């Protein structure tokens, strides 16, 4: 799925999803593309929309969507996200992801944001060397 707009917890512009992605459109390779990752949830916002809500709730895109890249690093449990909902984890120093090939990986929260962007983007033409 691709998002249009900016994801903000304030609801200024929540974007919209286009349900047009097929496996064949993951052009960077399935091991170079994230399918899902842990959501950063600010302190005190667990089980609260818009930061954390049911994945099947199509009304609140920000409750189950995250982005990453320049200006949007991986976050730890105590980090404040501001208006951008990025990936992150309560696990100390790491954030877990599922790649499009079904494999799982933990990434250091200090992962370079360009590398993070390349892993989040399915057709940018950048092959990412990760362990």
Secondary structure in CASP SS format (residue, H / E / C, confidence):
PFRMAT SS
TARGET T0000
AUTHOR 0000-0000-0000
METHOD secondary structure of the structure
MODEL  1
X C 1.00
X E 1.00
X E 1.00
X E 1.00
X C 1.00
X C 1.00
X C 1.00
X C 1.00
X C 1.00
X C 1.00
X C 1.00
X C 1.00
X C 1.00
X C 1.00
X C 1.00
X E 1.00
X E 1.00
X E 1.00
X C 1.00
X C 1.00
X C 1.00
X C 1.00
X H 1.00
X H 1.00
X H 1.00
X C 1.00
X C 1.00
X C 1.00
X C 1.00
X H 1.00
X H 1.00
X H 1.00
X C 1.00
X E 1.00
X E 1.00
X E 1.00
X E 1.00
X C 1.00
X E 1.00
X C 1.00
X C 1.00
X C 1.00
X C 1.00
X C 1.00
X C 1.00
X C 1.00
X C 1.00
X C 1.00
X C 1.00
X C 1.00
X C 1.00
X C 1.00
X C 1.00
X C 1.00
X C 1.00
X C 1.00
X C 1.00
X C 1.00
X C 1.00
X C 1.00
X H 1.00
X H 1.00
X H 1.00
X C 1.00
X C 1.00
X C 1.00
X E 1.00
X C 1.00
X E 1.00
X C 1.00
X C 1.00
X E 1.00
X C 1.00
X C 1.00
X E 1.00
X E 1.00
X C 1.00
X C 1.00
X C 1.00
X C 1.00
X C 1.00
X C 1.00
X C 1.00
X C 1.00
X C 1.00
X E 1.00
X E 1.00
X E 1.00
X E 1.00
X C 1.00
X C 1.00
X C 1.00
X C 1.00
X E 1.00
X E 1.00
X E 1.00
X E 1.00
X E 1.00
X E 1.00
X C 1.00
X C 1.00
X C 1.00
X C 1.00
X E 1.00
X E 1.00
X E 1.00
X E 1.00
X E 1.00
X C 1.00
X C 1.00
X C 1.00
X C 1.00
X H 1.00
X H 1.00
X H 1.00
X H 1.00
X H 1.00
X H 1.00
X H 1.00
X H 1.00
X C 1.00
X C 1.00
X C 1.00
X C 1.00
X C 1.00
X C 1.00
X C 1.00
X C 1.00
X C 1.00
X C 1.00
X C 1.00
END
